[in-house]
Amino acid sequence: MKAVAFRRFEPREHKTWQTLFNRQSELRDQQIVPMFARGLRALNINADGVPDLDAVNSKLRALTGWEGVPVEGLEEGESFYSMLAEKKFPVGNFIRDEKDLSYTPAPDVFHDLYGHLPFYTDRAYADFCEEFGKRTRKYLKDAKILREFERFFWFTAEFGLIKTPQGKRIFGAGIASSHGECAYALSEKPKVIPFTIEAVRQHEFRIDVFQEDLFLIENEQQLYSCLNDFEKAYTN
Ligand SMILES: [Fe+2]
C-alpha cells in the first residue's frame, strides 16, 4: 500500500463528482440494494462535491471501525487483501477526466468513495469483508488459490447482483458506480447465473468490458455465511 495524503480537488473536479453523483441518483433506488443508499446517507456523501475523506472516515469508524485510505495507483493482491483484513479500503486519489465520464484508467475516488465505502457502514457486510481479507491473506503466495479468491470478490463485492423483495438489485460497487453498467446489468443482456461458490471459484473474468456473466446472490446471508465452505477446498 502506498498511502498518500488525500488531495485537495480542483473546482472542475468537484463539478465532475457532482455530474457523476447526480446521474447515478436518478435510478438509484430502483437499481441498487437499499443498504447502499443508507450508507450514502450515513456518511453524508452527496452531490456537493468530492467529500472530505476525514469527515467520511470519522462517521465510518464510529459505525463499523472501517476507514478509507487514499492510495496512489491500483492496490493489487497482497496489499489489497491485507488492507481489508485491517478494515481499510483503498481510495483512488484522483477523479476521472470530465471528457469521458464512463472511463477511468484505475479505480478513482468516485468508484471507491461513492461505490464502495457506503457498503462498509453495514455491520454484516463490513465484518464479512474483514473476514474475507483475513482468509485471503493466508494464500497470497499461491497464485492459483489467490485467483479463486479474486474471482469471489469480483463477482460479489464488485459485480454481484442480489434478490430483494422488490426484485433483482445491484450489489457490486463496480456496477453501482458506473452509469452505463447499472442499466446494462439489469437488462436482458448479461447472462445471470445463480450464485454458488463452486461456480464463482471457477469463473474467469475480464476487467476491460461490461461483465457478460453476472452472479445472482439469493440474499445477504447466503454470501456472508459461505466463507467456511469456500475455504474448505484449500484446507482438506
Ligand atoms: Fe472496486
Residues whose N, C-alpha, C, O or C-beta is under 5 A from the ligand:
A	BS01	LIG	none
